[in-house]
Amino acid sequence: MTNWTVWKREKNYQKLFWAGVINGIGNRFTQVALLALLYQVTGSGVAIGILFAVRMAPFFFIAPIGGMLADRFSKKAILVTVDLLRVPAVLCLLYVREPGDLWIVFTSAFLISMGEAIYSPARISAIPALVKSDRLIYVNAIEQVMVGAVLILGSSTGGLLSYYLGNHAAFMINGLTFLLSAYLISRMVFPPVSEDNRRKTGTPAAVSPWKLILGSSALIAFFIMMLTMPLANGIDNILVSIYGLEVFDMGELGVGFMYGALGIGLILSSFFSHMIKRRLLALAFIFIAIEGTGHVLLSVAPSFYSALFTVVLITFAGGIGNICLDTVMMKFLPRSRQGTFFGLMQMISNLSLAVSMGTAGFLLEIFPPRTLSLIVGLAYLIFAVMYALLFARVDLIKEKREFSRGI
């Protein structure tokens, strides 16, 4: 079986995929245009910092709620509703003209981000509900294609669109992408739940996310991973820009090429999913270590082009690791609790990411970029060993059986 074979068979997932691509590219348009608009109106870097804080805030308290909603209500209805509600939120930005209108920017950004905090866990938990279990590894590989395509197309065309047509065109197009995404998702048909599965899962009761996590040593291990990995991810996201701008003095063009390399690595990782058959956790840890090795190599990259190749290697390894981990978690968790779990994971990973990206600026005042890249690489290697030891005594099959009985 290959990605292409699975793609052709999973008609409903195709709609979710294209909705994700369209949605993601539209969001990138708004992100680029919003930063440009904010700088034009205020000329202040402080305002941009506040914008990032406003965009991250909803994930800390809305994502777990969104996950629990996805477990209790129709995932399709949630996705369509959130897309439609984000249309007026993004179109409000058309009325921003002067510094006195900044409240519109921050309110709109908060509402859009709040929608994403609800949308994301519902979308992730919809994948196992749409796709057969033995095809999850391939679908998670296709998801890396989506992330890579959005990264390449959204960032590059968003900048061009804002430059040639203006920021308002980007906001209007994003509004249209939300509408198109809602239409595609509305056409999805979820497979009916068998009577046996309905009796097993029943109607999900309201369960505290923390109680859900603490009910299983495997989930505690996954929780530790989602808490620690973004600490390194956030810094390397900042470093990518710094390598293009400062280390190799390539300006905005260098940043664009670096982000393009990130997307290419993710897309390439998807083509190796057919080779991933078993021992997914072990493979995930190995590729986290390879990702760390890539950062060590980046710290000594002699030229811009060798740095680009290294960035492709880093995100290729990261993509393989993501495919393995996402598949293991989707197979481990009962469907009736996946929304709650993924919502909590969104909250934790975004909190860690925000702390990491905020800290990166201070660390760059202390360490040169190459030294910081070396530190990040060593952190990945330490994490890989730590995760391997963490899961060494976890029997996932036994844990899944006991966890399912417990809920």
ZIFEN-V591433 format. One record per backbone hydrogen bond with DSSP energy under -0.5 kcal/mol. CO is the residue of the C=O (numbers start at 0). NH is the residue of the N-H. E is the energy in kcal/mol with one decimal. If there is no record, write none. Layout:
<<CO:NH:E> <CO:NH:E>>
This chain:
<<1:5:-2.3> <2:6:-2.8> <3:7:-2.2> <4:8:-1.5> <5:9:-2.4> <8:10:-1.5> <9:13:-1.7> <10:14:-1.1> <11:15:-1.5> <12:16:-3.0> <13:17:-2.6> <14:18:-2.1> <15:19:-2.0> <16:20:-2.3> <17:21:-2.7> <18:22:-2.7> <19:23:-2.7> <20:24:-2.6> <21:25:-2.2> <22:26:-2.2> <23:27:-2.1> <24:28:-2.2> <25:29:-2.0> <26:30:-2.5> <27:31:-2.6> <28:32:-2.7> <29:33:-3.0> <30:34:-1.9> <31:35:-2.0> <32:36:-2.9> <33:37:-2.6> <34:38:-2.0> <35:39:-2.3> <36:40:-2.5> <37:41:-2.4> <37:42:-0.6> <38:42:-1.5> <43:47:-0.8> <44:48:-2.0> <45:49:-2.4> <46:50:-2.1> <47:51:-2.1> <48:52:-1.9> <49:53:-2.6> <50:54:-2.3> <51:55:-1.7> <52:56:-1.9> <53:57:-0.7> <55:58:-1.2> <55:59:-0.5> <56:59:-1.8> <56:60:-0.6> <57:60:-0.8> <57:61:-3.1> <57:62:-0.8> <61:65:-3.0> <62:66:-2.3> <63:67:-2.0> <64:68:-2.3> <65:69:-1.9> <66:70:-1.1> <67:71:-1.1> <68:72:-2.3> <73:77:-2.0> <74:78:-2.4> <75:79:-2.5> <76:80:-2.4> <77:81:-2.5> <78:82:-2.1> <79:83:-2.3> <80:84:-2.3> <81:85:-1.5> <82:86:-0.6> <83:86:-0.8> <83:87:-0.6> <84:88:-0.9> <85:89:-2.1> <86:90:-2.1> <87:91:-1.3> <89:92:-1.2> <90:93:-1.7> <91:94:-1.8> <92:95:-1.4> <94:96:-0.6> <97:100:-2.6> <98:101:-1.6> <100:103:-1.5> <100:104:-1.1> <101:105:-2.4> <102:106:-2.3> <103:107:-2.8> <104:108:-2.6> <105:109:-2.1> <106:110:-2.4> <107:111:-2.6> <108:112:-2.3> <109:113:-2.5> <110:114:-2.2> <111:115:-1.9> <112:116:-2.1> <113:117:-1.3> <114:118:-2.8> <115:119:-2.8> <116:120:-0.6> <117:121:-1.1> <118:122:-2.6> <119:123:-2.5> <120:124:-2.2> <121:125:-0.9> <122:126:-0.9> <123:126:-0.8> <123:127:-0.7> <124:128:-0.7> <125:129:-1.5> <126:129:-0.7> <126:130:-2.4> <131:134:-1.9> <132:135:-1.3> <134:138:-2.2> <135:139:-2.9> <136:140:-1.0> <137:141:-2.1> <138:142:-2.0> <139:143:-0.9> <140:143:-0.6> <140:144:-1.0> <141:145:-1.8> <142:146:-2.3> <143:147:-2.5> <144:148:-2.9> <145:149:-2.5> <146:150:-2.1> <147:151:-2.4> <148:152:-2.9> <148:153:-0.6> <149:153:-1.7> <149:154:-0.7> <150:154:-0.9> <151:155:-1.6> <152:156:-2.1> <153:157:-1.6> <154:158:-1.5> <155:159:-1.8> <156:160:-2.9> <157:161:-2.2> <158:162:-1.9> <159:163:-2.6> <160:164:-2.6> <160:165:-0.8> <161:165:-0.7> <165:169:-1.0> <166:170:-1.8> <167:171:-2.3> <168:172:-2.4> <169:173:-2.1> <170:174:-1.9> <171:175:-1.8> <172:176:-2.2> <173:177:-1.9> <174:178:-1.6> <175:179:-2.6> <176:180:-2.5> <177:181:-2.4> <178:182:-2.1> <179:183:-2.3> <180:184:-2.4> <181:185:-2.1> <182:186:-0.8> <183:186:-0.9> <184:187:-1.8> <193:197:-2.4> <194:198:-2.2> <195:199:-2.0> <196:200:-2.7> <197:201:-2.8> <201:203:-0.6> <207:211:-2.2> <208:212:-2.2> <209:213:-2.7> <210:214:-0.6> <211:214:-0.6> <212:215:-1.5> <215:219:-1.8> <216:220:-1.9> <217:221:-2.4> <218:222:-2.6> <219:223:-2.2> <220:224:-1.9> <221:225:-2.5> <222:226:-1.4> <223:227:-2.0> <224:228:-2.7> <227:230:-1.2> <227:231:-0.7> <228:231:-1.2> <228:232:-2.2> <229:233:-2.8> <230:234:-0.6> <231:235:-2.2> <232:236:-1.9> <233:237:-1.4> <234:238:-2.4> <235:239:-1.6> <236:240:-0.8> <237:241:-1.8> <238:242:-2.8> <239:243:-1.5> <240:244:-2.7> <241:245:-3.0> <241:246:-1.8> <242:247:-2.1> <243:249:-2.6> <244:250:-0.5> <249:252:-0.6> <249:253:-1.2> <250:254:-1.5> <251:255:-2.4> <252:256:-2.3> <253:257:-2.3> <254:258:-2.4> <255:259:-2.0> <256:260:-2.3> <257:261:-1.8> <258:262:-1.9> <259:263:-2.4> <260:264:-2.2> <261:265:-1.7> <262:266:-2.2> <263:267:-2.7> <264:268:-1.7> <265:269:-0.8> <266:269:-0.9> <266:270:-0.6> <267:270:-1.2> <268:271:-1.3> <269:272:-1.2> <271:274:-1.4> <272:275:-1.5> <274:276:-0.9> <278:282:-2.2> <279:283:-2.3> <280:284:-2.2> <281:285:-2.2> <282:286:-2.5> <283:287:-1.8> <284:288:-1.9> <285:289:-2.0> <286:290:-2.3> <287:291:-2.1> <288:292:-2.3> <289:293:-2.2> <290:294:-1.5> <291:295:-1.8> <292:296:-2.4> <293:297:-2.3> <294:298:-1.6> <296:299:-1.3> <297:300:-1.3> <302:306:-1.8> <303:307:-2.1> <304:308:-2.1> <305:309:-2.0> <306:310:-2.4> <307:311:-2.1> <308:312:-2.0> <309:313:-2.5> <310:314:-2.5> <311:315:-2.2> <312:316:-2.4> <313:317:-2.3> <314:318:-2.5> <315:319:-2.1> <316:320:-2.3> <317:321:-2.3> <318:322:-2.3> <319:323:-2.2> <320:324:-2.6> <321:325:-2.8> <322:326:-1.8> <323:327:-2.2> <324:328:-2.5> <325:329:-2.3> <326:330:-2.0> <327:331:-2.0> <328:332:-2.3> <333:336:-2.1> <333:337:-0.5> <334:337:-0.9> <336:340:-2.1> <337:341:-3.0> <338:342:-2.3> <339:343:-2.0> <340:344:-2.4> <341:345:-2.2> <342:346:-1.8> <343:347:-2.6> <344:348:-2.9> <345:349:-2.1> <346:350:-2.0> <347:351:-2.4> <348:352:-2.3> <349:353:-2.4> <350:354:-2.2> <351:355:-2.6> <352:356:-2.8> <353:357:-2.2> <354:358:-2.2> <355:359:-1.9> <356:360:-0.8> <357:361:-0.6> <358:362:-2.5> <359:363:-2.2> <360:364:-0.6> <361:364:-0.9> <361:365:-0.6> <362:365:-0.9> <362:366:-3.5> <367:371:-2.4> <368:372:-2.3> <369:373:-1.9> <370:374:-2.2> <371:375:-2.5> <372:376:-2.3> <373:377:-2.4> <374:378:-2.1> <375:379:-2.2> <376:380:-1.9> <377:381:-2.4> <378:382:-2.7> <379:383:-2.4> <380:384:-1.8> <381:385:-2.6> <382:386:-3.0> <383:387:-2.0> <384:388:-2.2> <385:389:-2.1> <386:390:-2.2> <387:391:-0.7> <390:393:-1.6> <392:394:-0.6> <393:395:-0.9> <394:398:-3.1> <395:399:-2.7> <396:400:-1.9> <397:401:-2.5> <398:402:-2.9> <399:403:-2.4> <400:404:-1.9> <401:405:-2.1> <402:406:-1.5>>
